[in-house]
Amino acid sequence: MARYTEAVCKLCRRERQKLFLKGIKCYTEKCPVEKRNYPPGQHGLSRRQKISEYGTQLREKQKIRRMYGVLERQFRNYYENARKQTGKTGETLVKILERRFDNVVYRLGMAPSRKAARQLIRHRHFLVNGRIVDIPSYLVRPGDIIEAKQQSKKLDVIHNSMKRMKDTAMLPWLSLDKANVSGTFLNVPEREDIPLNANEQLIVELYSK
């Protein structure tokens, strides 16, 4: 399976904002975006050219795709799926991405980042409705219960991530039971409730050309 293996902090610097790809490091002063908020490379600091309309649309697509850790072909498939559904295509696309299993594990605070969530899922540490699911792209449905396996609940990466999760930070479409390291996906969120600093309409415009 293809995956991005280079330094992920470069991706944040390229988009000039935090994509929260490195977990706890993104919340500390060690975050490269705090120190060097300009594109990577020897010409990054000197780039002053005006970005075209296409470039703006492309950057927005790349930002969302990288944030959720999705490769190009899969992202395009998500878009085509969203386009066939009723409602605004861009908002539907974001809702589909929010339903990804790795994203839900991350949003519940059971992993410090989506990348860490993908690794834990691949290693079969999580259950959905009592059954092991090892596919990060699995789309969670309303009412699904996500929990760590009994022998996985004491893993440092899960335990430490849960300790940092504040009850007040839980999103309205999720419920969390810290004691049992489990959570419930209550419903598909509305776009205005999703903490995503992006303009998904630009992606629709890009793919509509």
C-alpha positions in Angstrom: 0.0 0.0 0.0 1.4 3.4 -1.0 2.0 5.9 1.8 3.8 9.1 2.5 7.2 8.5 4.2 8.9 11.8 4.3 8.9 14.5 7.0 5.3 15.4 7.6 6.2 18.8 9.2 7.2 19.9 5.7 3.6 19.4 4.6 2.4 21.8 7.4 5.0 24.4 6.3 3.9 24.0 2.7 0.4 24.9 3.6 1.6 27.5 6.1 -0.7 26.2 8.9 -0.8 23.3 11.4 -2.3 20.2 9.9 -1.8 18.3 13.3 0.2 15.5 11.7 2.7 14.9 14.6 0.4 14.6 17.5 1.5 16.3 20.7 4.5 18.0 19.0 2.0 20.2 17.1 0.9 21.8 20.4 4.4 22.7 21.6 7.0 25.3 20.7 9.0 22.6 18.9 6.4 22.7 16.0 8.3 23.9 12.9 5.4 26.0 11.8 5.9 28.2 14.9 9.5 28.8 13.9 9.5 28.7 10.1 6.0 29.6 8.8 7.1 29.5 5.2 7.3 26.8 2.5 10.3 24.3 2.8 13.2 24.5 0.4 16.0 27.0 -0.4 13.5 29.4 -2.0 10.7 29.0 0.5 11.4 32.3 2.3 11.8 34.3 -0.9 8.6 33.1 -2.6 6.5 36.2 -3.2 4.6 35.4 -6.4 0.9 35.8 -6.6 -1.0 32.5 -6.5 -3.4 31.8 -9.3 -7.0 30.7 -8.9 -6.0 27.2 -9.9 -3.1 27.3 -7.4 -5.4 28.4 -4.6 -7.9 25.6 -5.3 -5.0 23.0 -5.5 -3.6 24.1 -2.2 -6.9 23.7 -0.5 -7.3 20.2 -1.9 -3.8 19.3 -0.9 -4.4 20.7 2.6 -7.5 18.7 3.3 -6.1 15.5 1.7 -3.0 15.7 3.8 -4.8 16.5 6.9 -6.9 13.3 6.7 -3.9 11.3 5.4 -5.6 10.3 2.1 -3.8 9.6 -1.2 -4.9 11.3 -4.4 -6.9 8.4 -6.0 -8.8 7.6 -2.8 -9.5 11.3 -2.3 -10.9 11.6 -5.8 -13.1 8.5 -5.2 -14.5 10.2 -2.0 -15.3 13.3 -4.1 -17.1 11.2 -6.8 -19.1 9.5 -4.0 -20.0 12.9 -2.5 -21.0 14.3 -5.9 -23.6 11.5 -6.4 -25.3 12.3 -3.1 -27.8 15.0 -2.4 -26.7 18.3 -0.7 -23.6 20.4 -1.1 -20.8 18.2 -2.6 -18.0 19.9 -0.6 -19.8 19.5 2.7 -20.7 15.9 1.9 -17.0 15.2 1.1 -15.9 16.5 4.5 -18.6 14.5 6.3 -17.4 11.3 4.5 -13.8 12.0 5.6 -15.0 12.5 9.2 -16.5 9.1 9.1 -13.2 7.3 8.4 -12.3 4.9 11.2 -8.8 6.4 11.7 -10.3 9.9 12.0 -12.9 8.8 14.6 -10.2 7.1 16.7 -8.2 10.3 16.6 -11.2 12.5 17.4 -12.1 10.3 20.4 -8.6 11.0 21.7 -7.5 7.3 21.5 -4.5 8.2 19.4 -2.3 11.4 19.3 -2.7 11.8 15.5 -4.5 10.3 12.5 -1.2 8.6 11.5 -0.9 7.0 14.9 -4.5 5.9 14.7 -3.9 4.2 11.3 -1.0 2.3 12.7 -3.0 1.1 15.8 -5.9 0.1 13.6 -3.6 -1.8 11.2 -2.2 -3.7 14.2 -5.7 -4.7 15.2 -6.0 -2.8 18.5 -9.6 -1.6 18.0 -13.0 -3.1 17.8 -16.2 -1.8 16.1 -19.3 -3.2 17.7 -17.3 -6.0 19.3 -15.5 -7.0 16.1 -11.9 -6.3 15.1 -11.6 -3.8 12.2 -8.2 -3.3 10.8 -9.1 -1.0 7.8 -8.4 2.7 8.5 -10.7 3.8 5.7 -13.7 1.9 7.1 -16.6 4.3 7.3 -18.2 4.4 10.7 -22.0 4.6 11.0 -24.2 6.3 13.5 -24.6 4.1 16.6 -21.3 2.3 16.1 -19.3 1.6 19.3 -15.5 1.9 19.0 -13.3 0.5 21.7 -9.8 -0.7 22.3 -9.2 -4.4 22.8 -8.9 -5.4 26.5 -5.1 -6.2 26.2 -4.6 -3.0 24.2 -6.1 -0.6 26.7 -2.8 -0.3 28.6 -0.7 0.6 25.6 1.3 3.8 26.4 0.3 5.5 23.2 -3.4 5.0 23.9 -3.2 5.6 27.6 -1.2 8.9 27.3 -3.4 10.2 24.5 -6.5 9.5 26.6 -5.0 11.4 29.5 -4.6 14.5 27.4 -8.1 14.4 26.2 -10.3 16.9 28.0 -14.0 16.1 28.5 -14.9 19.6 27.3 -13.1 19.0 24.1 -15.3 16.1 23.0 -17.1 16.9 19.7 -21.0 16.8 19.8 -21.4 13.8 17.5 -19.1 11.6 19.7 -19.4 10.3 23.2 -16.4 8.9 25.2 -16.1 6.5 28.1 -12.6 7.0 29.3 -12.8 4.3 32.0 -13.5 1.7 29.4 -11.5 3.3 26.5 -14.6 3.2 24.3 -16.7 5.7 22.4 -19.8 6.0 20.3 -20.3 7.6 16.9 -23.6 9.2 17.6 -24.4 10.8 14.2 -22.9 12.2 11.1 -21.8 15.7 12.0 -23.0 18.9 10.4 -20.3 20.9 8.6 -20.5 23.8 11.0 -19.6 21.5 13.9 -16.5 20.1 12.2 -13.3 21.9 13.4 -11.7 22.1 9.9 -10.1 25.4 8.8 -10.6 24.9 5.1 -12.8 25.9 2.2 -14.0 22.6 0.6 -16.0 24.5 -2.1 -12.6 25.3 -3.8 -12.1 21.5 -4.2 -15.5 21.2 -6.0 -14.4 24.0 -8.3 -11.1 22.3 -9.0 -12.6 19.0 -9.9 -15.4 20.5 -11.9 -13.0 22.0 -14.5 
